[in-house]
Amino acid sequence: MNKDTICALATANGIGALGIIRLSGDEAVSIAQKSFKGKNLEKQKSHTVHYGYIVDGEEVIDEIMVSVFLAPKTFTTENVVEISFHGSLFIGKRILEVLIKNGARMAKAGEFTMRAFMNGRIDLSQAEAIADMIASENEASRKVAINQLKGGITNEISILRTDLLNFVSLIELELDFAEEDVEFADRTALIGLLKRIEEKLRSLIESFQYGNAVKNGVAVAILGKPNAGKSTLLNALLKEERAIVSNIAGTTRDTIEELLHIKGNTFRLIDTAGLRETTDEIEKIGVKKAIEKVEQAEILIYLIDSATTDFREDMLMIKPLLREDLKLIICATKIDEVIPAQHEKMEALLRQEIAKEFDFIKISALENQNLQDLKNELSSYVEELKTEENNVVITNQRHFQALQKSLESVQKVEDAVHIKISTELLAYELRNALEYLG
Ligand code: GDP
């Protein structure tokens, strides 16, 4: 294990009332002491805060508070010191220089969390949860991350794994008494346990769709013929939420997305870049492009001007976009202009033509009518993914795949018991399942 004492800025790389620099390692307290004017930090109890100055030789750099945390009850399990300074980037840099002069080295990205992991303070899923926590940008993703940080997934799986391990011991004991043809492990009880494990794994696997929605947001596409009111709707939706709207210039995704937050859930309005300037989006992007766009989406909001009487073009547009796992919301727009009687005919025609479940909402983006219904429909999509028992939610692709593998292996064990496979092979399958659960 790396014995260096490491230091880094723990707060954001910007200006704030305070900044925090963290030190971790055997020498954390003595290096802080060399850089500090005030009480003798090496004589202080763990989890205490002290007032003083950071000094570079004779020169006073800043007036600070320093917190001392002694091993092992710290984030990294090593000695940890946190220095709260006046939050200027320049002062932060000067303090780091002093600490390095006195024997620390700059931490690499993620090194504090890595030490916490290597020293057994947190497991991998908790390390990942910390990254999720830091990245969380809505209430739902914060909740899911804090649950995982508290050890949610690990606890649930390890309880099941311990039960299974007991069976493995019994089965392996049978191997020692192979001649005597005895069964220590009650096969019916084993099947019962396997069924319980499968059920738990399934519910965790199912939670991934919700977890993914929470973590990455739900992708929504807005389409409709030119002048249907797409950009007006987009602006109306975003205007209300202006304070929390942001643009992501694609890092992993190569389109421009706008984020909409409704009731603590995030929706990614995909590829809306063109919507704001052009009025002939469909002509511009063409059907093929529209299909590509909707392929990335979980929800399609399709707009039709309420004055429309001929739906042929809309049908041509919508039909190739439909998928089993796409939620379709059709909005009749501009209801401030058009008499409602028109809508019943419209809805009936659409239902006849589309032959797929969809929500029909009549809106006026200009007059802000029924936009709340549209938002409710969006958030109910996320709420429906959330199942009652899922207080532990999978958000991580790696966990999702590991759980699927575990489920397969547990099913294999179950099959093995049913066909009364030899004890050796059963033990082998059980070991496999344990490994995947691990
Ligand atoms: P897009 O081409 O689908 O993006 O359509 P726009 O949002 O640019 O709207 C086309 C025209 O319809 C504009 O003149 C809008 O002001 C108008 N419009 C859009 N939504 C409404 C609405 O709810 N009510 C009324 N009366 N006009 C609307």
Residues whose N, C-alpha, C, O or C-beta is under 5 A from the ligand:
A	BS01	GDP	K225 P226 N227 A228 G229 K230 S231 T232 L233 L275 T278 T279 D280 T333 K334 I335 D336 E337 I363 S364 A365 L366 E367
